[in-house]
Amino acid sequence: MNEIVITTKRLVLKPLGPEYLESTNAYALNRENARYMCFLPYRDSEETLAKLREFETEWAKEKPEYYEFAVLYEGRHIGGVSVYFEDGAGELGWIIRKDCWGSGFAAEAAEALIDHFSEKGCTRFIAHCDTENKASCRVMEKLGMTRTAEYGGRKNRASETESFEYRYELVTAPFTSSGD
C-alpha cells in the first residue's frame, strides 16, 4: 500500500479507508454537510463502507489514479481531501465536518496536497464547486486558484435540481531540488 502521510502545521493527512467508517459517516451521511457535493451524501453506512474499501483498493495500486485522504486534527478525523489525476492535472476536492467549518482546515489540507504533488511533478490543479458554495470559492481563491469557467448542468446528490458550477485552476512552478 502507498502509505503517504502528509503533515501540516495543524493537520495530518492519512490514507482514507474502512478504519474511518464511523467518522466518515459523520459528514458523508449528513445532507446539510454535503449539500453542495456531487457524490455525497451517501445513502447509508453500507455505501460509505463500500466507498472506503474502493479508496483502500486504489491506495494499494502501484500507481493510483487518485488519492483520498482523511484529514486529522488533534488526532480526530474531521474530513477528507482528495486529488484525482486526469489529462495531466490534479483535480482537488475536500469536505470538512460542519462543526469544523470556518477554521481554514480545507485550505490547509488542499495546500498540502498541492505542495506534495507539485514535488512529484504535477504542475496544474483544478477544482470545481457549486456557484452557491461561497466557502469553497473562498478556499480556492485562498489557494491562489483563478476562476476560469462557469457552466450549468451540475447535479448535486442532495438536490433534485441542476445547478451551476465554477471551475478554478492553478498552475504551479515545476519543482526543483535545492541542489540544482
C-alpha contacts under 8 A as a table, 3 or more apart, distances in Angstrom:
res1	aa1	res2	aa2	distance
1	M	59	W	5.84
1	M	60	A	4.11
1	M	61	K	6.93
1	M	62	E	7.85
2	N	59	W	5.66
2	N	60	A	6.01
2	N	61	K	7.50
2	N	62	E	7.47
3	E	14	K	7.77
3	E	15	P	6.92
3	E	59	W	7.88
4	I	14	K	6.63
4	I	15	P	6.91
5	V	12	V	6.99
5	V	13	L	5.59
5	V	14	K	4.93
5	V	15	P	7.27
6	I	12	V	5.77
6	I	13	L	4.99
6	I	14	K	6.83
6	I	112	A	7.14
6	I	116	H	7.85
7	T	10	R	7.70
7	T	11	L	5.84
7	T	12	V	4.52
7	T	13	L	6.29
7	T	112	A	7.83
8	T	11	L	5.08
8	T	12	V	6.33
8	T	108	E	7.41
8	T	109	A	7.69
8	T	112	A	6.79
10	R	73	Y	6.41
10	R	74	E	7.58
11	L	71	V	6.67
11	L	72	L	5.55
11	L	73	Y	5.04
11	L	74	E	7.36
11	L	105	F	7.82
11	L	108	E	7.85
11	L	109	A	7.24
12	V	71	V	6.13
12	V	72	L	5.09
12	V	73	Y	6.70
13	L	69	F	5.65
13	L	70	A	5.55
13	L	71	V	4.92
13	L	72	L	6.17
13	L	109	A	7.41
14	K	69	F	5.19
14	K	70	A	5.26
14	K	71	V	6.91
14	K	72	L	7.76
15	P	56	E	7.61
15	P	59	W	7.32
15	P	67	Y	7.53
15	P	68	E	6.21
15	P	69	F	4.61
15	P	70	A	5.98
16	L	19	E	7.92
16	L	20	Y	6.79
16	L	52	L	6.73
16	L	55	F	6.67
16	L	56	E	6.93
16	L	68	E	5.57
16	L	69	F	4.68
16	L	70	A	4.75
16	L	80	G	7.63
17	G	20	Y	5.93
17	G	21	L	7.54
17	G	52	L	4.66
17	G	53	R	6.08
17	G	55	F	6.11
17	G	56	E	5.10
18	P	21	L	5.26
18	P	49	L	6.09
18	P	52	L	5.08
18	P	53	R	5.92
18	P	56	E	7.46
20	Y	23	S	5.47
20	Y	24	T	5.79
20	Y	52	L	7.98
20	Y	70	A	7.85
20	Y	77	H	7.61
21	L	24	T	5.19
21	L	25	N	6.14
21	L	45	S	7.70
21	L	48	T	6.92
21	L	49	L	6.20
21	L	52	L	7.37
22	E	25	N	5.12
22	E	26	A	6.62
23	S	26	A	5.22
23	S	27	Y	7.51
23	S	77	H	6.12
23	S	78	I	7.45
24	T	27	Y	5.79
24	T	28	A	5.74
24	T	48	T	7.52
24	T	77	H	7.72
24	T	79	G	7.10
25	N	28	A	4.85
25	N	29	L	5.21
25	N	30	N	7.58
25	N	45	S	6.63
25	N	48	T	6.83
26	A	29	L	6.34
26	A	30	N	6.62
26	A	97	R	7.18
27	Y	30	N	5.19
27	Y	33	N	5.90
27	Y	34	A	6.99
27	Y	41	P	7.92
27	Y	79	G	7.24
27	Y	95	I	7.86
27	Y	96	I	7.29
27	Y	97	R	5.33
27	Y	98	K	7.37
28	A	31	R	7.86
28	A	33	N	7.58
28	A	34	A	6.66
28	A	40	L	6.11
28	A	41	P	5.05
28	A	42	Y	5.82
28	A	48	T	7.33
29	L	34	A	7.82
29	L	40	L	7.46
29	L	41	P	4.96
29	L	42	Y	5.27
29	L	43	R	6.68
29	L	44	D	6.58
29	L	45	S	7.66
30	N	33	N	5.26
30	N	34	A	6.18
30	N	41	P	6.16
31	R	34	A	5.14
31	R	35	R	5.46
31	R	40	L	7.83
31	R	41	P	5.66
31	R	158	A	6.21
32	E	35	R	5.14
33	N	97	R	6.71
33	N	98	K	5.66
34	A	37	M	5.32
34	A	40	L	5.69
34	A	41	P	5.50
34	A	95	I	7.67
34	A	158	A	7.29
35	R	40	L	7.64
35	R	41	P	7.46
35	R	156	N	7.06
35	R	157	R	7.54
35	R	158	A	5.38
35	R	159	S	7.31
36	Y	129	C	7.46
36	Y	130	D	6.06
36	Y	132	E	7.98
36	Y	133	N	6.62
36	Y	156	N	5.86
36	Y	157	R	7.97
36	Y	158	A	7.44
37	M	40	L	5.32
37	M	41	P	7.35
37	M	130	D	7.95
37	M	156	N	5.31
37	M	157	R	6.48
37	M	158	A	7.51
38	C	154	R	7.65
38	C	155	K	6.04
38	C	156	N	4.15
38	C	157	R	5.17
38	C	158	A	8.00
39	F	42	Y	7.39
39	F	156	N	7.10
39	F	157	R	5.85
40	L	156	N	7.73
40	L	157	R	5.80
40	L	158	A	7.08
41	P	157	R	6.61
41	P	158	A	6.50
42	Y	45	S	7.62
42	Y	47	E	6.09
42	Y	48	T	6.17
43	R	47	E	6.34
43	R	48	T	7.96
44	D	47	E	5.49
44	D	48	T	6.54
45	S	48	T	4.94
45	S	49	L	6.13
46	E	49	L	5.08
46	E	50	A	6.19
47	E	50	A	5.04
47	E	51	K	6.27
48	T	51	K	5.22
48	T	52	L	6.18
49	L	52	L	5.02
49	L	53	R	6.13
50	A	53	R	5.15
50	A	54	E	6.24
51	K	54	E	4.90
51	K	55	F	6.23
52	L	55	F	5.03
52	L	56	E	6.19
53	R	56	E	4.94
53	R	57	T	6.16
54	E	57	T	5.09
54	E	58	E	6.29
55	F	58	E	5.08
55	F	59	W	6.22
55	F	67	Y	7.49
55	F	68	E	6.40
56	E	59	W	5.06
56	E	60	A	6.37
57	T	60	A	5.14
57	T	61	K	6.81
58	E	61	K	5.44
58	E	64	P	5.57
58	E	65	E	7.35
58	E	66	Y	7.15
58	E	67	Y	7.48
59	W	64	P	6.08
59	W	67	Y	6.72
60	A	64	P	7.59
61	K	64	P	5.33
64	P	67	Y	6.90
65	E	84	Y	6.20
65	E	85	F	5.69
65	E	86	E	7.89
66	Y	82	S	7.28
66	Y	83	V	5.63
66	Y	84	Y	4.15
66	Y	85	F	5.92
67	Y	82	S	5.52
67	Y	83	V	5.48
67	Y	84	Y	6.50
68	E	80	G	6.96
68	E	81	V	6.07
68	E	82	S	4.45
68	E	83	V	6.81
69	F	80	G	5.53
69	F	81	V	5.28
69	F	82	S	5.91
70	A	77	H	6.42
70	A	78	I	7.67
70	A	79	G	6.04
70	A	80	G	4.68
70	A	81	V	6.65
71	V	77	H	5.71
71	V	78	I	5.77
71	V	79	G	5.05
71	V	80	G	5.19
71	V	81	V	6.72
71	V	109	A	7.13
72	L	75	G	5.47
72	L	76	R	5.14
72	L	77	H	4.44
72	L	78	I	5.83
72	L	79	G	7.35
73	Y	76	R	5.22
73	Y	77	H	6.52
73	Y	78	I	6.63
78	I	96	I	5.86
78	I	97	R	5.42
78	I	100	C	7.07
79	G	94	W	7.47
79	G	95	I	5.44
79	G	96	I	4.19
79	G	97	R	5.62
80	G	94	W	5.54
80	G	95	I	5.37
80	G	96	I	6.48
81	V	92	L	7.41
81	V	93	G	5.64
81	V	94	W	4.20
81	V	95	I	6.53
81	V	106	A	7.60
81	V	109	A	6.64
81	V	110	A	6.64
82	S	91	E	7.89
82	S	92	L	5.64
82	S	93	G	5.15
82	S	94	W	6.27
82	S	110	A	7.93
82	S	113	L	7.92
83	V	90	G	5.65
83	V	91	E	5.23
83	V	92	L	4.60
83	V	93	G	6.48
83	V	113	L	7.41
84	Y	90	G	5.42
84	Y	91	E	5.01
84	Y	92	L	6.71
85	F	88	G	6.64
85	F	89	A	5.65
85	F	90	G	4.57
85	F	91	E	6.25
86	E	89	A	5.53
86	E	90	G	6.62
86	E	91	E	7.67
88	G	122	C	7.08
88	G	124	R	7.15
89	A	122	C	6.67
89	A	123	T	7.30
89	A	124	R	4.91
89	A	125	F	5.33
89	A	126	I	6.87
90	G	122	C	6.89
90	G	124	R	6.35
90	G	125	F	4.68
90	G	126	I	6.27
91	E	125	F	5.67
91	E	126	I	4.77
91	E	127	A	5.47
92	L	110	A	7.05
92	L	125	F	6.92
92	L	126	I	6.20
92	L	127	A	5.19
93	G	110	A	7.71
93	G	127	A	6.57
93	G	128	H	7.87
94	W	106	A	6.33
94	W	110	A	7.39
95	I	106	A	7.06
96	I	100	C	6.52
96	I	101	W	6.51
96	I	105	F	7.43
96	I	106	A	6.57
97	R	100	C	5.43
97	R	101	W	6.66
98	K	101	W	5.24
100	C	103	S	6.39
100	C	105	F	7.79
101	W	104	G	7.53
101	W	105	F	7.66
102	G	105	F	7.76
104	G	107	A	5.52
104	G	108	E	6.17
105	F	108	E	5.08
105	F	109	A	6.04
106	A	109	A	5.25
106	A	110	A	6.05
106	A	139	V	6.94
107	A	110	A	5.14
107	A	111	E	5.87
107	A	139	V	5.32
107	A	140	M	7.53
107	A	142	K	6.99
107	A	143	L	6.60
108	E	111	E	5.19
108	E	112	A	6.26
109	A	112	A	5.14
109	A	113	L	6.54
110	A	113	L	5.09
110	A	114	I	6.29
110	A	143	L	7.86
111	E	114	I	4.99
111	E	115	D	6.15
111	E	143	L	6.45
112	A	115	D	5.12
112	A	116	H	6.04
113	L	116	H	5.07
113	L	117	F	5.91
114	I	117	F	5.45
114	I	118	S	5.76
114	I	125	F	7.55
115	D	118	S	5.21
115	D	119	E	6.39
116	H	119	E	5.39
116	H	120	K	6.73
117	F	120	K	4.77
117	F	121	G	6.43
117	F	122	C	5.61
118	S	121	G	5.13
118	S	122	C	4.72
118	S	123	T	5.52
118	S	172	T	7.11
118	S	173	A	7.98
118	S	174	P	6.99
118	S	175	F	6.30
119	E	122	C	7.29
119	E	174	P	7.77
119	E	175	F	5.28
119	E	176	T	7.84
120	K	175	F	7.82
121	G	174	P	6.76
121	G	175	F	6.79
122	C	125	F	7.70
122	C	174	P	7.89
123	T	171	V	5.48
123	T	172	T	4.80
123	T	173	A	6.37
123	T	174	P	6.13
124	R	169	E	7.25
124	R	170	L	5.76
124	R	171	V	4.48
124	R	172	T	6.30
125	F	169	E	5.68
125	F	170	L	5.13
125	F	171	V	6.37
126	I	145	M	7.99
126	I	167	R	7.02
126	I	168	Y	5.52
126	I	169	E	4.38
126	I	170	L	6.35
127	A	140	M	7.57
127	A	167	R	5.85
127	A	168	Y	5.26
127	A	169	E	6.57
128	H	165	E	6.62
128	H	166	Y	5.53
128	H	167	R	4.57
128	H	168	Y	6.23
129	C	133	N	6.49
129	C	136	S	6.55
129	C	137	C	7.16
129	C	165	E	5.48
129	C	166	Y	5.47
129	C	167	R	6.87
130	D	133	N	5.29
130	D	154	R	7.38
130	D	163	S	6.93
130	D	164	F	5.89
130	D	165	E	4.43
130	D	166	Y	6.32
131	T	134	K	7.09
131	T	137	C	7.98
131	T	163	S	7.72
131	T	164	F	5.64
131	T	165	E	5.02
131	T	166	Y	5.79
133	N	136	S	5.62
133	N	137	C	6.53
134	K	137	C	4.96
134	K	138	R	6.25
135	A	138	R	5.13
135	A	139	V	6.34
136	S	139	V	4.91
136	S	140	M	6.22
137	C	140	M	5.23
137	C	141	E	6.24
138	R	141	E	5.08
138	R	142	K	5.98
139	V	142	K	5.02
139	V	143	L	6.25
140	M	143	L	5.06
140	M	144	G	6.58
140	M	145	M	5.31
140	M	146	T	7.63
140	M	168	Y	6.97
141	E	144	G	5.07
141	E	145	M	5.17
141	E	146	T	6.66
142	K	145	M	7.35
144	G	170	L	6.76
145	M	168	Y	5.72
145	M	169	E	5.11
145	M	170	L	4.69
146	T	168	Y	5.15
146	T	169	E	5.34
146	T	170	L	6.47
147	R	166	Y	6.80
147	R	167	R	5.78
147	R	168	Y	4.21
147	R	169	E	6.51
148	T	166	Y	7.59
148	T	167	R	5.70
148	T	168	Y	5.48
148	T	169	E	6.65
149	A	166	Y	5.69
149	A	167	R	5.05
149	A	168	Y	7.16
150	E	164	F	6.95
150	E	165	E	5.55
150	E	166	Y	4.52
150	E	167	R	6.32
151	Y	164	F	5.56
151	Y	165	E	5.48
151	Y	166	Y	6.75
152	G	162	E	7.42
152	G	163	S	5.99
152	G	164	F	4.21
152	G	165	E	6.12
153	G	162	E	5.62
153	G	163	S	6.10
153	G	164	F	6.30
153	G	165	E	7.80
154	R	162	E	5.36
154	R	163	S	5.05
154	R	164	F	5.63
154	R	165	E	6.10
155	K	159	S	7.19
155	K	160	E	7.94
155	K	161	T	6.84
155	K	162	E	4.84
155	K	163	S	6.37
156	N	159	S	5.45
156	N	160	E	7.90
156	N	161	T	7.93
156	N	162	E	7.16
156	N	163	S	7.68
157	R	160	E	7.70
159	S	162	E	7.52
176	T	180	D	6.65
177	S	180	D	5.83
